[in-house]
């Protein structure tokens, strides 16, 4: 990770050249591209993203190259991100014609003045979901375009290759970010949770980690502590006795009713059916536990 930080610093300073980010799916390539932009002299200019696999060739060409690229025209996104940075994800899925246009656009950028204020062409940062060397050898990707894009490669290691200390910091930072954006979420992580999460290999990398934490936080809304029971046992392992947080049955019942009401968007009839109690009993418990109140006419 220290090597990655050094690479990012070098790439951010050399903001006149294209950059390539390498890493497994879900490893945070888009986040890193935005970070490189923010650390560069282009940070006060726009940052834009193009996800090639999610858009049609016509849409990509319009965004990047415009209707008359051969006549010096540029696309809408390139014009909008003037002086800034464009991140192209899954660049390997570009058609051969689009690769030719991108090669020409990069040459125009290199020939222009490097100052973001005067260069009409943004800086390009790309990522691929396939090995580009194999794509070049198979004739599916332009060799000279590959060499132009790979002058400043940055490799993000998968989560399973990172140190425990790095994982602990990443888990804590992701939890803090999510808990601030999700209403009524837990404010702290219980004993054993971080150790359990740090022991999982995370084949989906940061994306999988973030999704797992988000689901657990949503399931724990109304409680102050995020604990092992809020995660699938296959992911985090069984809760050990020394992980136990003393809680009364009333505490458990209140939290469970609160979560069920939220899942059903406060519909008392549906929540009561799931809880296996009558609607009248649920209303009594809502009053006893001081849970959400609803306007008249709600189910």
C-alpha positions as CSV (number, residue, x, y, z in Angstrom):
1,X,0.0,0.0,0.0
2,X,2.9,2.3,0.6
3,X,4.1,1.6,-2.9
4,X,0.6,2.4,-4.2
5,X,0.6,5.8,-2.4
6,X,4.0,6.6,-4.0
7,X,2.7,5.6,-7.4
8,X,-0.4,7.8,-7.0
9,X,1.7,10.8,-6.0
10,X,3.9,10.4,-9.1
11,X,1.0,9.9,-11.4
12,X,-0.9,12.9,-9.9
13,X,2.1,15.2,-10.4
14,X,2.6,14.1,-14.0
15,X,-0.9,15.1,-15.0
16,X,-0.1,15.8,-18.6
17,X,0.2,12.1,-19.5
18,X,-2.5,9.4,-19.6
19,X,-2.6,6.8,-16.8
20,X,-3.8,3.3,-16.5
21,X,-5.2,1.7,-13.3
22,X,-4.9,-2.1,-13.0
23,X,-6.8,-4.2,-10.5
24,X,-9.5,-6.8,-10.0
25,X,-13.2,-6.1,-10.3
26,X,-14.5,-4.1,-7.3
27,X,-11.0,-3.1,-6.2
28,X,-11.8,0.7,-6.4
29,X,-10.3,1.7,-9.8
30,X,-12.9,4.5,-10.2
31,X,-12.3,5.8,-6.7
32,X,-8.6,5.8,-7.3
33,X,-9.0,7.7,-10.6
34,X,-11.0,10.4,-8.8
35,X,-8.3,10.5,-6.1
36,X,-5.5,11.0,-8.6
37,X,-7.5,13.8,-10.2
38,X,-8.1,15.4,-6.8
39,X,-4.4,15.2,-6.0
40,X,-3.3,16.8,-9.3
41,X,-3.1,20.3,-10.6
42,X,-6.4,19.6,-12.4
43,X,-8.4,19.3,-9.2
44,X,-10.3,22.5,-9.7
45,X,-11.5,21.4,-13.1
46,X,-14.2,18.7,-13.8
47,X,-13.8,15.0,-13.4
48,X,-16.0,12.8,-15.6
49,X,-16.4,9.1,-16.1
50,X,-17.2,6.9,-19.1
51,X,-18.2,3.2,-18.5
52,X,-17.7,1.7,-21.9
53,X,-19.5,-1.6,-21.2
54,X,-22.6,0.2,-20.0
55,X,-23.0,2.4,-23.0
56,X,-23.5,2.0,-26.8
57,X,-20.7,2.7,-29.2
58,X,-22.7,5.6,-30.6
59,X,-23.1,7.2,-27.1
60,X,-19.4,6.8,-26.3
61,X,-18.3,8.3,-29.6
62,X,-20.7,11.2,-29.1
63,X,-19.4,11.8,-25.6
64,X,-15.7,11.5,-26.4
65,X,-15.2,12.3,-30.1
66,X,-18.2,14.3,-31.3
67,X,-19.9,14.0,-34.7
68,X,-16.9,15.2,-36.8
69,X,-13.8,14.0,-35.0
70,X,-11.9,13.9,-38.3
71,X,-12.5,17.7,-38.6
72,X,-11.1,18.4,-35.1
73,X,-14.4,18.2,-33.3
74,X,-14.5,16.9,-29.7
75,X,-17.3,15.1,-27.8
76,X,-19.7,16.6,-25.3
77,X,-17.9,15.1,-22.3
78,X,-14.5,16.2,-23.5
79,X,-15.7,19.7,-24.0
80,X,-17.4,19.7,-20.6
81,X,-14.4,18.3,-18.8
82,X,-12.0,20.8,-20.4
83,X,-8.8,21.1,-18.4
84,X,-9.9,18.3,-16.1
85,X,-9.8,14.5,-16.1
86,X,-11.9,11.8,-17.9
87,X,-11.9,8.2,-16.5
88,X,-12.6,5.5,-19.1
89,X,-13.6,2.3,-17.4
90,X,-13.3,-1.0,-19.4
91,X,-11.4,0.7,-22.2
92,X,-10.8,-2.8,-23.7
93,X,-14.4,-2.9,-24.8
94,X,-14.0,0.1,-27.1
95,X,-14.5,-0.8,-30.8
96,X,-11.5,-0.6,-33.1
97,X,-12.8,2.5,-34.7
98,X,-13.3,4.1,-31.3
99,X,-9.7,3.1,-30.4
100,X,-8.5,4.9,-33.5
101,X,-10.3,8.0,-32.5
102,X,-9.0,7.8,-28.9
103,X,-5.5,7.4,-30.2
104,X,-5.9,10.6,-32.2
105,X,-7.4,12.5,-29.3
106,X,-4.5,11.5,-27.1
107,X,-2.0,12.7,-29.7
108,X,-3.9,16.0,-29.9
109,X,-3.6,16.3,-26.1
110,X,0.1,15.6,-26.1
111,X,0.7,18.2,-28.8
112,X,-1.3,20.8,-26.8
113,X,0.1,22.9,-24.0
114,X,0.1,20.9,-20.7
115,X,-1.5,23.7,-18.6
116,X,-5.1,22.7,-17.7
117,X,-6.2,26.3,-18.3
118,X,-5.1,26.2,-21.9
119,X,-5.3,22.6,-23.0
120,X,-8.7,21.8,-24.5
121,X,-8.2,18.1,-24.1
122,X,-8.7,16.6,-20.6
123,X,-6.3,14.1,-19.1
124,X,-7.3,10.5,-19.6
125,X,-7.2,7.8,-17.0
126,X,-8.3,4.3,-18.1
127,X,-9.0,0.9,-16.6
128,X,-9.7,-2.5,-18.2
129,X,-11.5,-5.6,-17.1
130,X,-9.2,-7.9,-19.2
131,X,-5.5,-8.2,-19.6
132,X,-4.7,-5.7,-22.3
133,X,-1.5,-7.4,-23.3
134,X,-3.5,-10.5,-24.2
135,X,-6.0,-8.2,-26.0
136,X,-3.1,-6.7,-28.0
137,X,-1.6,-10.1,-28.8
138,X,-5.1,-11.2,-30.0
139,X,-5.5,-8.2,-32.3
140,X,-8.4,-6.9,-30.3
141,X,-6.7,-3.8,-29.0
142,X,-4.4,-1.3,-30.7
143,X,-0.8,-1.9,-29.7
144,X,0.3,1.7,-30.0
145,X,-2.7,2.9,-28.0
146,X,-1.8,0.4,-25.3
147,X,1.7,1.7,-25.0
148,X,0.4,5.2,-24.9
149,X,-2.0,4.5,-22.1
150,X,0.3,2.3,-20.1
151,X,3.1,4.8,-19.6
152,X,2.0,5.4,-16.0
153,X,0.4,2.1,-14.7
154,X,-0.9,2.0,-11.1
155,X,-1.8,-1.4,-9.7
156,X,-4.4,-1.8,-6.9
157,X,-3.8,-5.0,-4.8
158,X,-6.8,-7.1,-4.0
159,X,-8.1,-7.0,-0.4
160,X,-6.8,-10.6,0.3
161,X,-3.3,-9.3,-0.4
162,X,-3.4,-6.4,2.0
163,X,-2.1,-6.4,5.6
164,X,-4.5,-6.8,8.5
165,X,-3.7,-3.2,9.6
166,X,-4.8,-1.9,6.2
167,X,-8.0,-3.9,6.3
168,X,-8.8,-2.7,9.8
169,X,-8.4,0.9,8.7
170,X,-10.4,0.3,5.5
171,X,-13.3,-1.4,7.4
172,X,-13.4,1.4,10.0
173,X,-13.3,4.1,7.3
174,X,-16.1,2.4,5.3
175,X,-18.3,1.9,8.3
176,X,-17.9,5.6,9.3
177,X,-18.7,6.8,5.8
178,X,-21.8,4.6,5.6
179,X,-23.1,5.3,9.1
180,X,-23.1,9.0,8.4
181,X,-25.1,8.5,5.2
182,X,-27.7,6.1,6.6
183,X,-30.2,7.4,9.1
184,X,-30.6,5.8,12.5
185,X,-27.6,3.6,12.0
186,X,-25.2,2.2,14.7
187,X,-22.5,4.5,15.9
188,X,-19.9,1.9,16.7
189,X,-18.6,-1.5,15.7
190,X,-18.9,-4.2,18.3
191,X,-16.1,-6.5,19.6
192,X,-15.0,-9.2,17.2
193,X,-16.7,-7.7,14.1
194,X,-13.6,-6.2,12.6
195,X,-11.5,-9.3,13.3
196,X,-14.2,-11.4,11.6
197,X,-14.4,-9.2,8.6
198,X,-10.6,-9.0,8.3
199,X,-10.5,-12.8,8.1
200,X,-12.7,-13.0,5.1
201,X,-10.9,-13.1,1.6
202,X,-13.3,-10.6,-0.1
203,X,-13.3,-11.9,-3.7
204,X,-15.4,-8.9,-4.7
205,X,-12.9,-6.6,-3.0
206,X,-13.9,-3.1,-1.8
207,X,-17.3,-3.3,-3.6
208,X,-18.2,-6.5,-1.8
209,X,-17.0,-5.1,1.6
210,X,-19.0,-1.9,1.2
211,X,-22.1,-3.8,0.2
212,X,-21.8,-6.2,3.1
213,X,-21.3,-3.3,5.6
214,X,-24.2,-1.4,4.1
215,X,-26.6,-4.3,4.4
216,X,-25.5,-4.9,8.0
217,X,-25.9,-1.3,9.0
218,X,-29.4,-1.1,7.4
219,X,-30.4,-4.3,9.3
220,X,-29.0,-2.8,12.6
221,X,-30.8,0.5,12.3
222,X,-32.3,1.4,15.7
223,X,-29.4,-0.2,17.5
224,X,-26.2,1.6,18.8
225,X,-23.7,-1.1,18.0
226,X,-23.1,-3.1,14.8
227,X,-22.4,-6.7,15.9
228,X,-21.7,-10.1,14.4
229,X,-25.4,-11.1,14.4
230,X,-26.0,-8.5,11.7
231,X,-23.8,-10.3,9.2
232,X,-24.2,-13.7,7.6
233,X,-22.4,-16.4,9.6
234,X,-20.6,-17.7,6.5
235,X,-19.0,-14.2,6.1
236,X,-18.0,-13.3,9.6
237,X,-18.2,-16.6,11.5
238,X,-20.3,-17.5,14.5
239,X,-20.5,-15.1,17.4
240,X,-18.2,-16.2,20.2
241,X,-19.2,-16.0,23.9
242,X,-16.7,-13.3,24.6
243,X,-18.3,-11.2,21.8
244,X,-21.6,-11.1,23.7
245,X,-23.1,-7.7,24.5
246,X,-25.6,-7.9,27.3
247,X,-29.1,-6.9,26.2
248,X,-32.5,-7.5,27.7
249,X,-35.2,-9.4,25.8
250,X,-37.1,-6.0,25.5
251,X,-34.0,-4.5,23.9
252,X,-33.9,-7.3,21.3
253,X,-37.6,-7.1,20.7
254,X,-37.6,-3.4,20.3
255,X,-34.7,-3.5,17.7
256,X,-36.4,-6.3,15.8
257,X,-39.8,-4.5,15.6
258,X,-38.0,-1.3,14.6
259,X,-36.1,-3.1,11.7
260,X,-39.3,-4.9,10.5
261,X,-41.3,-1.6,10.4
262,X,-38.5,0.0,8.4
263,X,-38.4,-2.9,5.9
264,X,-42.2,-2.6,5.4
265,X,-41.9,1.3,5.2
266,X,-43.9,1.6,8.5
267,X,-46.9,-0.4,7.2
268,X,-48.2,-1.9,10.5
269,X,-50.4,-4.5,8.9
270,X,-47.5,-6.1,6.8
271,X,-45.1,-5.8,9.7
272,X,-47.5,-7.5,12.1
273,X,-47.9,-10.4,9.6
274,X,-44.2,-10.9,9.4
275,X,-43.8,-10.7,13.1
276,X,-46.6,-13.2,13.7
277,X,-48.6,-11.0,15.9
278,X,-51.9,-9.1,15.6
279,X,-51.9,-5.5,14.3
280,X,-53.4,-4.4,17.7
281,X,-50.5,-6.1,19.6
282,X,-48.0,-4.4,17.3
283,X,-49.5,-1.0,17.9
284,X,-49.3,-1.5,21.7
285,X,-45.6,-2.5,21.4
286,X,-44.9,0.6,19.2
287,X,-46.3,2.8,22.0
288,X,-44.4,0.9,24.8
289,X,-41.1,1.1,23.0
290,X,-41.6,4.7,21.7
291,X,-41.1,3.7,18.1
292,X,-42.2,5.7,15.0
293,X,-45.7,7.2,14.9
294,X,-47.7,7.3,11.7
295,X,-50.3,9.7,10.4
296,X,-54.0,8.7,10.5
297,X,-55.1,6.6,7.5
298,X,-51.8,4.6,7.3
299,X,-52.1,0.9,7.2
